[in-house]
Amino acid sequence: MNTQKIVIIGSGFSSLSASCYLAKKGFDVTILEKNSTVGGRARQFKKEGFVFDIGPTFYWMPDVFEKFFSDFNKTTQDYYNLNKLNPAYQIYFGKKDSISIADNFEDIKKTFEKIEKGSGEKLQQFINKANINYNIAIKDLVYKPGEHVFEIINKKTFFKLYEFILTIKKQVSGYVKNKKLQKILEFPVLFLGAKPSNTPSFYNFMNYADFKLGTWHPQGGMYEVVKAMTTLAKSLGVKIITNSEVRYIEIEDKKARGVKTFNDFYSCDILLSGADYHHTETLLPKQLRQYSETYWDKKTFAPSALLFYVGFNKKIDNVSHHTLFFDTDFEAHAKTIYDTKEWAKKPLFYASFPSITDVSAAPKDKEAGIFLIPIAPDSEDKPEIREHYFNQLIERIENITGESLKNSILFKESYCVKDFKDDYNSYKGNAYGLANTLSQTHVLRPNLKSSKVENLYLCGQLTVPGPGVPPSIISGKIVSELILKYSA
């Protein structure tokens, strides 16, 4: 039985995941969470009978969740109920002009075929390739710790090198010509935090996750997953202490001896941080930080976000649980995020109405709305800016869907760059971590194991394998395996 003490900073998906694996192996695990509730970015907000997921709202790649719980002889059904959404999501391209993506691939092909003759078969060919890439990614790549390049260069990936040079945008245009269909196929890589024109086509495995594995919803919201992982962790002996912000890491002989919060000191044999990677390193003396400020400043970060949580006093028609508004120029919006770093005049945005399929999200005959506008990290964040964009998106929804919303708003709460920084110590207020560009893929991401502090490890969306809930859960597993490897 391993009796070493492990302190974990932060309680997001990667930290909860790692804590379960490490506790299972006998480590004495304590999680320190800055905020009053567990879950990191995946917290929950409640008001007047409405329930909102503050962070992630999409449940994709259900196999990753199942794999996690099966490692502890559990299933997702032991903790929460899943519903497959139909439609998976709806995309608006203009006034009363939308396409709904069905919950099965055959109907999706029919939708494509109606819009562009021959595209149904082309989509089949595209997804066949995406399926191969998904299997390679899940079985051969994402569960590797990123210690050396030969983890990702093997017989399977060698013949895929071209797909790391070709971009998603270029590949998609080779299969379908209709601009709306192209946008639909480019949409999933937005979860990777980069433009389709900068994302390797190998990442089309996200399209397989979209069209073949489907879009799901845990009854009660994504926070049910946090609650499930927390319950599992505690059952394995993990101690979770909230309202405990780590102020600095105590180092002796280039080893982490413990961490200091406002009121307490927690000693440890091994320290793992699932908190923001950049912030974690600021808790160390400068000479023990692996990456300089210049390094971080030059990295391509996934967007930050302006979010609104809105309670409506009526049910809303002509929208789906997940609804995307692509009624504007994506390239122009993307340029403001990645190039000019300014607010877009007319940004794309995403809306979630969870109460359409989940009665627990809102009181009877009312609707809960979550709205997200992707923006550049470190964008100017002022109340008047938030108000301007809220009014714009409500007006656009009314115009596009024909719904009257403005006079039905009971309340609204907003969340933006300043909040990401204050609540999560997020570098530049980013929402999703480092983008998965070619130069930031796998082994080229920040290390899971510190090269300067012997017993310090890091996990989460700024390191391997990347941004998103499933990758974060995987990050927790692979860092735990790395800890076992070097502590044996």
N, C-alpha and C positions, 0 to 999 in steps of 0.2 A: 504494500500500500504506500502510495506516494503522499508524504505529509508536507510537501513544500507549500509555502504560502504564495498565492498569486493575487495581486491586486489588479483589477481592471478599471480603467478610467472610462466612464460613459456607459450607457445602457441601451444603445441602438441595436439594430439587428445583428451586426457583426459581433458585438460584445456579448449579447445574450447567447448567440450561437456558440462562441468560443467558451463561454462559462459552462455550458452544458457538457461539451466534450471534455473539458479539463476536469470538471467535478466528477464525471464518470470515471476518469482515470485516477481518481483519488486525491487530486489537489485540493487544498483548502482555499476556496475561491471567494473573494469579496469584490463586489461591484460598487463603485462610487459614482453616483449620478448627481450632476450639478442641479438639475431641476427637481421639482416636487413630485414628478411622476416619471415612470419608466418608459423607455421607447425611443429616446433621441428625437429625431425629426418626425417619427411616426407617433406623435402624441395625439390627444383627443381634446376637442373643445365642445363644451355643452352650454346651451343657453335656452331658456324658455321652452324646454322640452325638445329642442333640436340637438342633434348629435353630429359633429363633423370630424372627419379625419383631417388633422392639421397638415399632415405630410402626404405620403404615398396613397393613391386611391386605386391604382391599377393592380390587379392580381393576375400576373402572367407567369408562365413557366411553372405550372402546378407540380410538375414532377420534382422540382428542386425542393419545394416545401415538403412533399411526401418523403423524399429521400432523407431530409433532415430528421423528421420525426421517426422514420423507420430505423434510423441508427440508434434509437432508444426504445425500440420495440413498441412504438406508438404510431398512430395515424393522425392525420388532420381531423378526422371525424371524432377522435377522442376529445377534441377541444372546441371545434367550431364546425358549422355547417356551410358548405359551399354551394353556390348557385352559378350555373353557367349562363352568362348573359346573352340574350337574343333580342335585339341586335347586340353584337359585341360593342359596337360604337357606331355613331352617326357622324358624318362629316358634311358640313354646310360649305358650299362654294359660292353661294349668292342667295338672293331673295327667293325663298321657297324652292331652293335648288340644293338637294342633298342626296347623299348615297349612304345607305345603311349596310354595314358588314354583318352578314349572318353568322350563326353559331356553328356552321358546318361548311366544309370546303367546297362541296358540290354546288351549294347555293351561291357561294362567293364566286365561283367560276361562271355561273350563269349571269350574275350581276355584271361581271367584266365583259362577258360576251355580248350582252345587250348594248353596252356602251361602245365597244370596239370589236368588230367582227374578227374572229380568229384569236382574240386575246385570252379566251378561256383555255385553249390548249397551250398558249405561250405561258400563261400563269402556272399551269401544271408543270411545265418544264422548269420554270423559275423555282417553284417550290420543291421540286425534286432535288435541285442543287442545294437549296437552302436546308433541306432535310439532312443531306450528307454533311453539310457544314455544322449543323446543330449537333449531330452525333460526335463529330470530331471535337467541337468546342466543349461539350459537356463531358465526354469520356476521356479526351486526351489533353485538354488545355486548361480549363478553368479551375480544376482541382490541383494544379501544380503551383508551387510556392513562388515561382519567379526568381529562383536563385541563379540560374544560368540559362543561356539561350538554347541549349540543347533540349530543354524541357518542351520547347515548342517547335523545334525543327526535327522532324522524323519523316518516315516514308509517306505518311498521309499528308502532312502539311507541306512537304517539299513540292508536291504536285499542285499545291494551292497557292504557291508564291505569287502567281499572277493576280490572284484575288485580293492580295494585300496591297497591290499597286493600283489595280482598277478600283474606282470609287463606286459606291452604291448608286449615285446619281447616274453615272455613265452606264452601269450595268442595267439599271431599270429602263433607261431610254432605249436599250437594245431589245427589250421585250415588248414594251407597250409604247404607243405614240400619243395616246390621249393624255392630256395634261392632268386631268383629274385622277386618272388611274395611276399616273406616275406619282402624284402626291400621296395617294393611298399607300403605295409600295415604299415610298420614302419615309412615311410617318414613323414607323417603329424605331428607326435609328435615332429619333429625337430622344429616346430614352437613354441613349448612349452619350448624349450631351454634346454632339457635334453636328455640323452641317453634313447633309448627304454627299456634298461635293468634296468633303474632307475625310469621310469615313470609308475604310476599306470595304470592298464588296463582300469579303468573307463574312462580314457581320450581317449578311442577309439571313443568317440563321434566326434573327429576330422576326423575320417574316413568317418563318415556319412556326415559331412560338405563337405568333398572332393568328394566322389562318388555320393551323392544324391543331394546336393545343388549346386555343380559345382564350377568351377573357372571362374571368370568374369574379365572384363577389362573396366574401365571407359575411354571413348574416351578422349584423352588428358593426360592420366596417373593418378596415384593415387593422384597427387597434385590437381586434380579437386575436390576431396573430401574435401581437406583442404580449397580450395576456396569456396566450397559450405557452409561448416560450418562457415567460416569467414563471408560470406555474411549474413547468418542467424543470427549470433551473433550480427553483426552491426545493422541489422534491428530491433533487440530487444533492442538496446541501449548500447551494450557493446563497451567500448572504448579500442582500441588496440594500444599500444605504442611500437614500435620496437626500436632497438639499445639502450635498457634500461636494462643493466645487474644489477641485485640486488647485492649489496655489503655486506649488513648486515640487519638483522631484529632488529628493535628497540623494546625492551621489557620494560614494566613497570608493576609492581605487577603481574608478571608471565602472562601478556597478551601482545600479539603483538599489538603495537600501529601504526606500519607502517614499510615501508622498504625504505632503502636509496640506490639510484643508484649513478653513478658517479657525476651526476649534480643535482638531485632532490630528494625530500623526498615525499613519498606518504603515507598519513595517511589512516588507515582502522579500521573498527570495527571487521572484520573477515579477516584472511589471509589464502589463499589456495595456495599450491604449487603443480604444475604439473611437476616441474623440478625434476632432479635426487634427490631421497629421501635422500641419504647420503650427497650430497652436500647441500641440504636445511638445514639439521641439523648442518652443519659446519657454517652456518650463525647465529647460536644461541650461547649463552654462554654455555660452556661445561656442567654446572649443569642442563641445560634445554634440553639437548639432550636425547632422549629416548634410543638410541642404541649406544653402544660403538664401537670403531674401531675393537675390537676383535669380536664382534657380526657380523659385516659386513664381516670381513675377513674369518669367518667360513662358511658363506653362499655359497650355490652353485649357481653361476651365469650362466646365459645363455651365449653363446659364444660372443666374439667380432667378427669382420670381416675385411677381406682385400677386398676392393671393387675396381673395375675398371670401368670407363665410357669411352667407345671407339666408335669413329666414323669410319666406314668402307666406302670406296668409291665404293662399289658394294653390290648387294643383295646376301644374303647367303642362300644356299640350305641345305637340310638334317638336319635342326634344326627347333624347334618350338618356339613360343612366350616364353614359359617357358621350359627350357631344363636343366635336371639334369645329371651330369656326375658321375655315381657310378661305374667307371671302376677300383676302387681300394678298399682296405679293410676298410670298415666303422669302424669296431671295433678298428683297429689300429689308425685311424684318431681320433675317439672319445677319445681314451686313451690319446692322446696328448692334447686334450682340457680340459678334466676333471681330469686327473691323473698326468701326467708328466709336463703339462703346457709348452709344447715346440712346435715349428713348426713341422708339419707333413712333412715327406719326399715327400709323394705323396697324397695330400689331395683330398677329394671329393670337388666338387664345383658346383655352380649353375650359369646358364646363362639366361639372359632375352634379347630377341630381340623384343622389343615392336613394332618396325616399320614393323614387319611382318603383324600385324593386325591393326596398327594405323599409318596412313600416316602422322600425325602431329609430329611423333617422329623423323623423319629424312627427309632430302631432297630427291627428286625423285631419284630412282635407287641407293640409299645408305642405309646403315643399321646401326641402333644404337644397341650397345651391352653393357649390364650391367653384370658384373661378380662378384661373391661373393664366397670367401673362408672362412668358419667358422674357427675361431682360438680361442685360450685360451685368456681370459681377461688378460690384462697387458702384453701381448706378446711383445717381443723386436720388435721395429718398426724403421727400417732404410731404406733409399732409395734403397740400394743394395738388401735388402730382398724383397722389393716390386717388384723390377725389376726381380729378380730371379723367383718369382712365376708367374709373368705375362708371362714371356717367356715360363715357363713350361705349363701353362694352354693353351696358344695359340698353342703350339706344340701338346699337347694332343688332342685338338679339331681338329686340322688338321689331325692327325693320325686316330682318331676315326671316324670322319665324312667324310673324304676324301676331305674336303674343303681346299682351299688355302687362308690363311688369312693374313699372316705376311706382305706381300707386298701391302696389301690393307688398311692398317691402316693409317688414316688421322691424328689422334691424340688420346691420352689417358690421362686420369686423374685418380689419385688413391686416396683412402680414407682408413684410418686405425686407429689403437688405439690412436695415438696422436691426430688425428682429432676429434674422439669421445670425448676425454677429453677436448680439446680446445673449441670445438663448443657447447657441451652439458653438460660440467662438469660431464661427465659420470664416475661412479665409476669403476676404473680399465679399463676404455675404453670399457665397455660392450656395446653390440649393442641392446640387447633385454630385459634386466632386469633380474629378478630372475627366475631361472628355476622352473618349476612346478613339483618338486619331492614330495614324500609323506610328508616329514617333512616341506615342504614349501607350503602346500596346504591351500588356503582360510584363515581360522582363524589363521593359523600359519605364515602368512605373516605379514610384518610391518603394523601397524595400520593406518587407514585412519584419525583418530583423535588423535592428540597429547595428551599424558597423563600428560605432564608437562607444556604445554602452553595452557591456557584455550581456546583461539579462533583460534588456528592453526590447519589446516587440510591439508592432503596430498592426492594426487591421482596419477594414472599412473601405469606403468608396474612393478614397484617395490613393489606395494601393491596389494590390492584386485581389480579384480579377477586374474590378471596375465598378461603375456606378449602377445603382438600382437595388431593389430589395433582394432578389435571388442572388446576385453576385455578393452582396453584403453578408448574407447567410453563409455562402460558400467561403468567403474570406475568413469568417470565424472558424470554420472547420480546418482550413489549411494552415492557419496560424497556430492552431492548437496542435496540429501534427508537427509543425516546425518546433514548437516548444518541447514536445515530447522527444523529438530527435536530438535536440541539443542539451536537454536536461537529464538524459538517461545516464 
